[in-house]
Amino acid sequence: MKTTLTFDVSIDAPRKRVWDIMLAPDTYRRWTSAFCEGSYYEGSWEQGETIRFLSPNGDGMVAVIKGNQPYELISIEHRGTLENGVEKNDLLHTPFYEDYRFMDQGKGTALQVSLDTLGEYENFMSEAFPRALAILKRLCEEDAGARGKNASNT
């Protein structure tokens, strides 16, 4: 049975910075390590493009980017799984979405994530997603704070 989970995080950095760090290949690997160490993606974040979310052994999820409104929304429609190099379109009859919404919050960003998951993964996602978002928050804020301090010293 499909369940929808929602997670919110406030990040003391502008939306563009959060967007860029979330989607860049090197920092994507860092924040998604909360789900699986060594996670990565292949493909494009452009609307209509196929993207694969993979573990180090190459297994993972196959998806299509349903929406890409820069610095506002990324909408991912998961289509199936990838096992031993073979795509299984086993989710087509029930769309599974993962949406990231970026909103201004003072001088920072409110990031809201909603995702559909199967009941058997609900506990894992409920524990891993807050850890992942905490890593993303740290990545976005660590250099932003240093730049602000350097700017005030000049």
N, C-alpha and C positions, 0 to 999 in steps of 0.2 A: 504494500500500500504506500502511496506517495504522500509525503509530508512536506510542508513548506516551513523552512526555518528563516528567521530574520536576525541579523546582527548589526549593531551600530557601533561606530567608533568616532571619537573626535580627535582630529589630528591638527597640531599647531603648525600647519604649512598650507600654502595655497593649493587650490584644486589642481592646477597644472603640474605642480611638483608631485603631488600624490599620484596622479594619473601616470606621469612619466616613470616614477619609481615602481609602481605596481606592475606596469606592463613591460618594462625593459628586461631583456632575457637574464642578465646577471642578477638583478635585484629580485626578479620573479622567483628565481631559484632559492634565494635566501628566505623570503617570507613564506613560500609554500613548503619549506622544509618541515613546517609544523604538521603537514599531512603525510609527507614521505620525504625523507632525506634524499636529495638528488633529483627531485621533481624538476621537470622542464617542459617547454612546449615547442611544437613545430608548427609552422603556419603563420597566418597573418591575423591581426586584430581588426582588419577592415571588414565592414559590413558585407555579408554574403559569402565570406571566405571560410574555408574549412580550417580548423585548428585541432591539433591533437595535444592532449595533456598527458604526459608520460612519466612513468617511474623509470629508474635507472635500467631496469631489465627490458624496457620498451613496451610494457603493458600499460594500458590506461584507457582514456576516454576519447571519443571522436565527437566533435561538435562543429556547429556553424555559428558564426557571429551574426546574430539576428538584428542587433542594433549597435551602432557606434556613433555617439554624439560626443565629440571630443570635450573632455573635462566635465561631462555631465552624466553620461550613461554608457555602460558596456552591457549588452544583453547576449548571453550565450545559450544556445539551444543544444543540449546534449542529445546526440543521436544514437550512440551505441558505445560499445567497448572495443578495445583492441587487445587481443590475446595472442601471443606467439606470432606477431606480425599479421594476424588476420583480423580484419574489421568485422564486427558483428553488429548489425543494425538492429539491436534488440530493444531499443527504446522508442522507435518510430511511432508506435501506436499510442504512446503516452508521452507527450513532450515534457522534458525535464529542463527547466530554466534555471539560470544562475545570473542574477542581475546585480550590478554595482552602480549605485547612484551617488554622485558627488555634488554636495551642496555647500554654499558659503555658510560659514559659521564664525561670525566676527572676522578676525584676520586669518582664520584657519578653515578647515574643511570638515564637514560632517559626511562620513562615508557610511552608506547603508547597503548591506548585502542581503539579498533574499535568494534562497535556493531551494529547489525541490530535491528531495532525497527519498530513497526507499527506507522504510521503517528499520530495516536491519542495519543501516548506516547512521541512523539518527543520533545515537549516543556518541559515536565517533566524531561526527561533524559538530555536534554541540560542544564537544571538548576541544577539538582541533581548531575550529574557526576562530574562537577568541584568542588562542595562542598565535595563530597566523596574523591576525589583525594587530596584535600587540607588537609583533616583529615589524610589520609594515609601518606602524606608527613610529617606532623607534628609528627605522631607516629614513623616514621622511623628516623627522624632527632633528636628528643628530647633526646633519650638515647645515640645515636651515638655521639652527641656533648659533652655530659657529660663524656663519656668514653675517648674521645680524650683529654679533659682538665685534667682528672685524670692521664692519661698516661704521660702527659708532666710535671706533678708535681712530678713524682717519679724519 
